[in-house]
Amino acid sequence: MAASIKEVAQRAGVSLGTVSNVLNRPDIVSPETRKRVQEAIEELGFVRNDSARQLRAGRSRTVAIVVLDVSNPFFTDVVRGAESIVEGAGGMVVVCNSGGDAAREHRHLDVLEEQRVQGILVTPVSDGKQPRLDRIVTRGIPVVLVDRGAGLANQCSVAVDDVLGGRIAAEHLAERGHRRIAFVGGPLALRQVTDRRTGAETALAELGLPAPLVVETPMLSVSAGRQAADEIVALPSTRRPTAIFCANDLVALGVLQALTAHGLKVPDDIALVGYDDIEFAAGAAVPLSSVRQPREQLGRTAAQLLLEESTDPEHHEHRHVVFQPELAVRQSSERKRRRVR
C-alpha cells in the first residue's frame, strides 16, 4: 500500500503540519527539518494525493480540451500550443475526443464538470446555442471556444476568419486563370466549412465568375476527399472543374491521391488548394497550396484566456480573438493556366 503522510511524519519525527508545510510551503520550514522530511518521503516512496488536496480547495490544475477529431493534425497543433501555456503555469492538459458526436461530447463535459477541472477549451460539435456549456460556466468552470467565433457573453473565444480564408483561396485560383472551381468539404452544418464556402462564393461572384461546384463530404478526412474526387472525375470533361478548393488539408490530400490514381496531373489538369497548412501539406507528393491557420497560436491564446479567467474571475474581461489567415502557395496551384476552358 502507498505510504501515508502520517507515516512520513513518524519516520521524520515531526508533526503532520510540518510535513504539509514541506509539501506546500517549504520556504517556512528550516533546511534541517525539510531535509529530514524529504528523506522520509524518499525512503517510504510517498506520493502526495494532489487530487484530494485540490478537491478540498475546490480547485484543479487540470485543463481539458475537447476536440472534434483527435486524428486531425490541426487539433494536435492546437493542443501543443495550449500545453505550452498550461504546463508553464504548473498545470496539465487532458484531451477528449468528441469525434463529431454531440452525445459523446456531452458525456465528456459531464465527467469534466464532475472532476472540477480548472477550465475547458472546446470546439463544439454544434454551432447553435450551447446550454450545456453555459451551465458549466455558471457553475464556476471557465470555458473558451476554440476555432469558433464569438459565443455567449460569458465565454471567451479564439478563431480564424474563415470567410477571408475562403476568399483568398478562390481569388488565388481565379488569378491563376481558373473559371470552373469546385469546393469540397463537409458536413456543411459545420460553421468552419460553411464560412470557407461562403468566402469562396463571395469572391467568385465579385469577380463575375460562376459559383463553385459544391461537393459535400460527410466528414473532413482523407477518405472523404478520395470519394469526392471520384465524383468529380466522373463528370464530363466540359463540366469538370479545373481547380478544387478543399475545406481542409486532409480532404485535399485525399483528393490528390484520387486524382493521381485516375491519371490526372496536379496542377496541370486540376489545381488544388487545401486549408490549415498542416505539416503534411508541404510534404505531399505534390506540395499542397493551403490557407494557413496559426494553429499553435490558437491553442496558446485560448489557454491564456482560460488561465486569466480561472485565476482572477472578478477582473477578467471576456474577449473574442480572431486571427487572419494567409495563403501558402506551393506546386499544387502555382502554375497559371495557358488557356481558359
C-alpha positions in Angstrom: 0.0 0.0 0.0 1.1 3.6 -0.6 2.7 5.3 2.3 0.6 8.0 4.1 1.5 11.4 5.2 1.2 10.2 8.8 3.9 7.6 8.2 6.2 10.3 6.7 5.7 12.4 9.8 6.5 9.4 12.1 9.6 8.5 10.1 10.9 12.1 10.1 9.9 12.7 13.8 7.8 15.8 13.0 4.1 16.7 13.1 1.7 16.3 10.3 1.6 20.1 9.9 5.3 20.2 9.3 5.1 17.6 6.5 2.2 19.6 5.0 4.4 22.7 5.1 7.3 20.9 3.4 4.9 19.9 0.6 3.1 23.2 0.2 5.2 25.9 1.8 8.8 24.7 2.1 10.2 28.2 2.5 8.8 28.4 6.1 10.5 25.2 7.2 14.1 25.1 8.4 16.6 23.4 6.0 17.4 20.7 8.5 13.8 19.7 9.1 13.0 20.0 5.4 15.8 17.6 4.6 14.6 15.0 7.2 11.1 15.1 5.8 12.3 14.8 2.2 14.5 11.9 3.1 11.5 10.2 4.8 9.4 10.8 1.7 12.0 9.2 -0.5 12.6 6.2 1.8 8.8 5.5 2.0 8.1 6.2 -1.6 5.4 8.7 -0.6 3.3 10.3 -3.4 1.1 13.2 -2.4 -2.6 12.8 -3.2 -2.9 16.0 -5.2 -6.4 15.3 -6.4 -7.7 15.1 -2.8 -5.9 18.4 -1.9 -7.4 20.1 -5.0 -10.8 18.7 -4.1 -10.7 20.2 -0.6 -9.6 23.5 -2.1 -12.3 23.4 -4.8 -9.7 23.9 -7.4 -7.9 21.8 -10.0 -4.7 22.3 -12.0 -6.1 20.3 -14.9 -7.3 22.0 -18.1 -9.3 19.9 -20.5 -9.5 20.4 -24.3 -12.4 18.7 -26.2 -11.6 18.4 -29.9 -13.7 17.3 -32.9 -11.2 14.9 -34.3 -8.1 13.8 -32.4 -6.6 12.3 -35.6 -6.6 15.7 -37.3 -3.1 17.3 -37.2 -4.8 20.7 -36.9 -6.0 19.8 -33.4 -2.7 18.2 -32.5 -1.0 21.5 -33.0 -3.7 23.4 -31.1 -3.2 21.1 -28.2 0.5 21.6 -28.4 0.1 25.3 -28.1 -2.3 25.0 -25.2 0.1 22.6 -23.4 3.0 25.1 -23.6 0.9 27.7 -21.6 -0.8 25.4 -19.1 2.3 23.4 -18.3 4.3 26.6 -17.9 1.8 27.6 -15.2 2.2 24.3 -13.4 -0.8 22.6 -14.7 -1.6 19.8 -17.2 -3.8 19.3 -20.2 -6.1 16.3 -20.8 -7.5 15.8 -24.3 -11.0 14.5 -25.0 -12.1 13.5 -28.5 -15.8 14.1 -29.4 -15.4 12.6 -32.8 -18.0 15.0 -34.1 -20.6 13.2 -31.9 -22.8 15.5 -29.8 -23.7 12.8 -27.3 -20.1 11.8 -26.8 -19.2 15.5 -26.3 -21.8 15.8 -23.6 -20.5 12.7 -21.8 -17.0 14.2 -21.8 -18.4 17.5 -20.4 -20.3 15.7 -17.7 -17.2 13.9 -16.5 -15.1 17.1 -16.7 -17.6 19.0 -14.6 -17.7 16.2 -12.0 -13.9 16.3 -11.9 -14.0 20.1 -11.3 -11.3 20.8 -13.9 -9.7 24.3 -13.9 -11.3 25.0 -17.2 -12.4 23.7 -20.6 -11.2 24.5 -24.1 -13.7 23.2 -26.6 -14.5 23.1 -30.3 -18.2 22.3 -30.0 -19.9 19.8 -32.4 -22.9 22.2 -32.8 -22.7 25.8 -33.8 -26.0 26.8 -32.2 -26.8 27.6 -28.6 -24.8 25.7 -26.1 -26.9 25.3 -22.9 -24.6 22.6 -21.7 -21.5 24.9 -21.8 -23.5 27.8 -20.4 -24.4 25.6 -17.4 -20.7 24.7 -16.8 -19.8 28.4 -16.9 -22.5 29.3 -14.3 -21.0 26.7 -12.0 -17.7 28.4 -12.0 -15.7 26.5 -14.6 -14.5 28.8 -17.4 -15.0 27.7 -21.0 -13.1 29.0 -24.0 -14.4 28.2 -27.5 -11.6 27.2 -29.9 -11.8 27.6 -33.7 -15.3 29.1 -33.2 -16.5 32.7 -33.4 -17.9 34.7 -30.5 -20.2 32.6 -28.3 -22.1 33.7 -25.3 -21.3 36.9 -23.4 -19.8 34.8 -20.6 -17.3 32.9 -22.7 -14.1 33.8 -24.5 -13.3 32.5 -28.0 -10.4 32.2 -30.4 -10.9 31.7 -34.1 -9.6 32.4 -37.6 -11.6 34.5 -40.1 -12.6 31.6 -42.3 -14.7 33.7 -44.7 -11.5 35.6 -45.5 -9.7 32.3 -45.8 -12.2 31.0 -48.4 -12.0 34.3 -50.2 -8.2 34.3 -50.6 -8.2 30.7 -51.8 -10.8 31.4 -54.5 -9.1 34.7 -55.6 -5.8 32.8 -55.9 -7.3 30.2 -58.2 -9.2 32.8 -60.3 -5.9 34.8 -60.7 -4.3 31.6 -62.0 -6.9 31.6 -64.8 -9.4 29.1 -63.4 -13.1 29.6 -64.2 -14.6 26.3 -63.2 -13.8 25.8 -59.5 -15.1 23.2 -57.1 -15.5 23.4 -53.3 -15.1 20.1 -51.5 -15.8 19.7 -47.8 -18.4 18.9 -45.1 -20.6 18.5 -43.4 -21.9 21.9 -44.4 -23.5 22.1 -40.9 -20.0 22.8 -39.5 -19.6 26.6 -39.2 -16.0 26.5 -40.4 -16.9 24.7 -43.6 -19.8 27.0 -44.3 -17.7 30.1 -43.8 -14.9 28.9 -46.1 -17.5 28.1 -48.8 -19.2 31.5 -48.3 -15.9 33.3 -48.7 -15.1 31.4 -51.9 -18.6 32.0 -53.3 -18.5 35.7 -52.5 -15.0 36.2 -54.1 -16.1 34.4 -57.3 -19.3 36.4 -57.5 -17.5 39.7 -57.2 -15.1 38.6 -60.0 -18.1 37.8 -62.2 -17.3 34.1 -62.2 -19.7 31.1 -61.8 -20.4 29.9 -58.3 -18.2 26.9 -57.3 -19.5 23.4 -57.8 -20.1 22.2 -54.2 -19.3 18.6 -53.3 -20.3 18.0 -49.7 -18.4 15.3 -47.7 -19.7 13.5 -44.6 -16.5 14.4 -42.7 -13.2 16.2 -43.1 -11.0 13.2 -43.8 -8.7 11.8 -46.4 -11.1 9.0 -47.3 -13.9 11.6 -47.8 -11.6 13.6 -50.1 -10.9 10.5 -52.2 -14.7 9.8 -52.6 -15.4 13.4 -53.6 -12.6 13.3 -56.2 -14.1 10.2 -57.7 -17.3 12.1 -58.2 -15.6 15.0 -59.8 -13.5 12.8 -62.2 -16.7 11.1 -63.3 -18.1 14.4 -64.6 -17.9 15.1 -68.4 -14.7 17.0 -69.3 -16.8 20.0 -70.3 -18.2 20.3 -66.8 -15.3 19.0 -64.8 -13.6 21.8 -62.7 -10.1 22.8 -63.4 -9.4 23.7 -59.8 -10.6 22.4 -56.4 -10.6 24.3 -53.1 -10.9 21.9 -50.1 -12.2 22.7 -46.7 -9.2 21.2 -45.0 -5.9 19.6 -45.9 -6.9 16.1 -45.1 -9.7 16.3 -47.7 -7.2 17.9 -50.1 -4.7 15.0 -49.6 -7.5 12.5 -50.3 -8.4 14.4 -53.5 -4.8 14.5 -54.6 -4.5 10.7 -54.1 -7.6 10.0 -56.1 -6.7 12.4 -58.9 -3.3 10.7 -59.2 -4.9 7.3 -59.2 -7.1 8.4 -62.1 -4.1 9.5 -64.1 -4.8 13.3 -63.7 -1.9 15.6 -63.0 -1.9 18.3 -60.3 -1.7 21.2 -61.2 -1.6 20.6 -65.0 -5.1 19.0 -65.2 -6.6 20.2 -61.9 -5.2 22.7 -59.5 -5.7 22.1 -55.8 -5.8 24.3 -52.6 -6.3 23.0 -49.1 -6.9 24.6 -45.7 -5.0 24.6 -42.4 -1.5 24.2 -43.8 -0.7 21.1 -41.6 2.8 19.7 -41.7 1.8 17.1 -44.3 0.7 19.7 -46.8 4.2 20.8 -47.7 5.5 17.2 -47.7 2.8 15.8 -50.1 3.8 14.1 -53.3 2.7 17.3 -55.0 3.4 20.1 -52.3 0.0 21.4 -51.4 -1.0 25.1 -51.5 -3.0 25.8 -48.4 -4.7 28.5 -46.4 -2.5 28.7 -43.2 -4.0 29.0 -39.8 -1.9 29.9 -36.7 -2.7 26.5 -35.1 -0.4 26.6 -32.1 -1.2 30.3 -31.5 -4.8 29.4 -31.3 -4.1 27.0 -28.6 -1.8 29.3 -26.7 -4.2 32.2 -26.8 -7.1 30.0 -25.7 -5.2 28.7 -22.8 -4.0 32.2 -21.8 -7.6 33.5 -21.8 -8.7 30.5 -19.7 -6.0 30.8 -17.1 -6.6 34.5 -16.8 -10.3 33.9 -16.1 -9.7 31.0 -13.7 -7.2 32.8 -11.6 -8.9 36.2 -11.5 -12.5 35.8 -12.5 -13.7 39.1 -10.9 -11.4 41.3 -13.1 -11.4 39.1 -16.2 -13.0 40.6 -19.3 -14.2 38.2 -21.9 -12.5 38.6 -25.3 -13.1 37.2 -28.8 -9.8 36.9 -30.6 -9.9 36.5 -34.4 -6.7 35.7 -36.4 -6.2 36.4 -40.0 -5.3 33.5 -42.4 -2.8 33.7 -45.1 -2.2 31.6 -48.3 0.9 29.4 -48.6 1.3 28.9 -52.4 3.0 25.7 -53.5 3.2 23.4 -56.5 -0.4 22.2 -56.5 -1.7 25.6 -57.7 1.2 27.8 -58.5 1.1 27.4 -62.3 -1.2 29.6 -64.4 -3.5 28.0 -66.9 -2.4 28.6 -70.5 -5.9 28.8 -71.7 -9.4 29.1 -70.3 -11.8 26.3 -71.0 
